[in-house]
């Protein structure tokens, strides 16, 4: 029998560290339930010590998820570990993941600790974690640039202290596949008690090698891979879950292991994460990109028509691709709407939330004849955004005018803490004018870093999904909006970002 490769998803923790990708409690619950449906083994739900909100989000996921292990991250100090222990305590299968830097540059410049102090602190952290669960993971941060003799020393000690998983992170994406595989092999051979733990890897994509490094580690004996949906993550991102899973599944002639993942849930997971975070998937992205199974070259088309496997090494259906399915229309009732949300794994918090979402659906159905699953995902995400406790600004009305030879202008009515305010402005286009009109009311002083538009489904009546990224005072947020009118969608996205800037707590984002 083949070994099982454990899939450890950190979309809600490391993926959330992408600038602007912070998720609400409800959004984390939606992602967590889908990861559970996909049969992900371990779900890292967040960093409980970062904020009260993150603590509550991790705790909510721990309560909701039953079939996957729920994990929280903690720095190697007592406060973090105990906070994490309390957050994951409700889980049927809880895990605490603690970490401490081990590279010379990190120990000297960041920790300002001697190597012997680092070893003792790591051992203490594992022992604190063992008071809450016997499922404890330890990561030597920046292992890719650490001295191997020191790694052997500290890892032997934390295994003796009770760690059950040892994760080797390439924190800054520095290593190369051959070297990283050899590092895993050497650690397993040199550490006397290495057979008592599961060996894991966590690779960053700064040089575009996260997946390659992870696969090299699997060949060297690693049996857990930490990864994210769509490769989401800070800087250049993390190893992509979908690429890891399908590489191992497709090349069973090479890998002596396989995952337990239901691969038909991969594309729906990709779309869900993209919708919630506002990070679109590039068309040529492996496995989940829109062009991943498209063939334009004549010689390729001819080959595929004659025999599919001439140019396709996996089936589109196996990863969840299918033709957009019409699910609902303007005459569909509330029960049909609720049933389809349940089929998509969407659970709304209350009857009031369901009624509000159904009203949105009816409004959309009046403007768009065919309603697809992607529309429903976006609709519910918008509902979540609108129900933020700190919704300080709300778009009441928008008029935009654009005419050849004339300067575009926009008029907006904006509610600020329930009080309506009116404004108008000219711009280089209707979207620019709308943003300037909003700013004349708000006066946020935020800098626009990104404006991105994507169609949610096909057709000229498709909703446009807009992502706006703003920065102010070192804080970066993403705002999202969707509408069949792209100017309205843009204004919604801009206001959504302003609400996040107004309310967002400062987060502590560790790097591993």
QUIKA-V906978 format. One record per run of one state. SS is the DSSP state (A for helix, B for strand, O for the rest). FROM is the first residue (numbers start at 1). LEN is the number of residues. Records with the same first field share a line. If there is no record, write none. Layout:
# QUIKA-V906978
SS: FROM-LEN ; FROM-LEN
This chain:
# QUIKA-V906978
O: 1-2 ; 5-1 ; 10-5 ; 18-2 ; 21-4 ; 38-4 ; 47-1 ; 51-1 ; 65-4 ; 76-2 ; 89-5 ; 102-2 ; 112-3 ; 131-5 ; 142-1 ; 146-2 ; 162-3 ; 171-6 ; 191-3 ; 197-1 ; 205-5 ; 220-4 ; 232-6 ; 239-1 ; 251-6 ; 259-4 ; 278-20 ; 307-1 ; 311-5 ; 320-6 ; 329-5 ; 344-7 ; 368-3 ; 387-6 ; 402-7 ; 417-2 ; 427-3 ; 443-4 ; 456-8 ; 473-2 ; 484-2 ; 504-9
B: 3-2 ; 6-4 ; 20-1 ; 42-5 ; 69-7 ; 94-8 ; 136-6 ; 165-6 ; 198-7 ; 224-5 ; 238-1 ; 240-1 ; 257-2 ; 326-3 ; 371-2 ; 393-9 ; 409-8 ; 419-8 ; 447-9 ; 464-9 ; 475-9
A: 15-3 ; 25-13 ; 48-3 ; 52-13 ; 78-11 ; 104-8 ; 115-16 ; 143-3 ; 148-14 ; 177-14 ; 194-3 ; 210-10 ; 229-3 ; 241-10 ; 263-15 ; 298-9 ; 308-3 ; 316-4 ; 334-10 ; 351-17 ; 373-14 ; 430-13 ; 486-18
